[in-house]
Amino acid sequence: MLSYRHAFHAGNHADVLKHFVLIEVLRYYSRKDKPWWYVDTHAGAGCYSLAGDWAEQTGEHREGIGRLWSREDVPDAFGAYLDAVRQFNPHGSLNFYPGSPALAMTALREQDRLRLFELHPADCELLAQTFARDADRVVVRRADGLACLRGLLPPPTRRAVVLIDPSYEVKQDYRQVVQVLENALKRFSAGTYILWYPLLARPEARALPERLRDLPAESWLDVRMVVREPGPASLAGMFGSGLFILNPPWTLPELLETTMPWLVDVLGQDGAAGFDLEHRIP
């Protein structure tokens, strides 16, 4: 929706989980010299000031990346993610938070490519400015990324990571992401598709993971992190988030099993904090 601006939520607990996993998936893809594409269907503005009016209005980053920033007990597994965020904060203070496209850019090699979609006009303009010097490797389009995805598949490289990260402000999003992924698998069954989803009381959110497991993917992984006790349904607040990954790296389950307990301990806001991890990887 055009009313949604990720700047209000940049660096929150959902971003930490999403971006930690994204970096690890891209690092896995880079183990081979063969090029890969990264496709972001809801790319946002690219990078966000945590001192700006929007971020300060909610202060969500303080309960997310802010809790990791100065800790001395960070597991080595989080090193690549935090190093990527530090590239945007070279003086040590946490002033900026890179969105998914900016983080993906830190993993980009000469042979790799980014394809970024953003529908909001102001955010798309900022996104284009961020990547203006990399027009040979990065294509930015003001368009509906879900509608455009099928036209990119299969990519010339036959290797791609697709991040789908809608706002879920309308019920249609829950139905549409399942349809888009089903079509994407038909066109390019070997791609890795990362879908972020919120943990909410609303029935559409609760039903989404089960619908995703019915998709015809050879393998999948579902990780969910709860940071607080769910409130009454009438409050409809997000109490955590999840990632459903089609065709995940085979190394990812073990990585998450060892790192999620620490992440929950750091980001948890009350005694209900925890995580669930399920996967089917032949």
Order of alpha helices (4+ residues) and beta strands (2+ residues): alpha-beta-beta-alpha-alpha-alpha-beta-alpha-beta-alpha-beta-alpha-beta-alpha-beta-alpha-beta-beta-alpha-beta
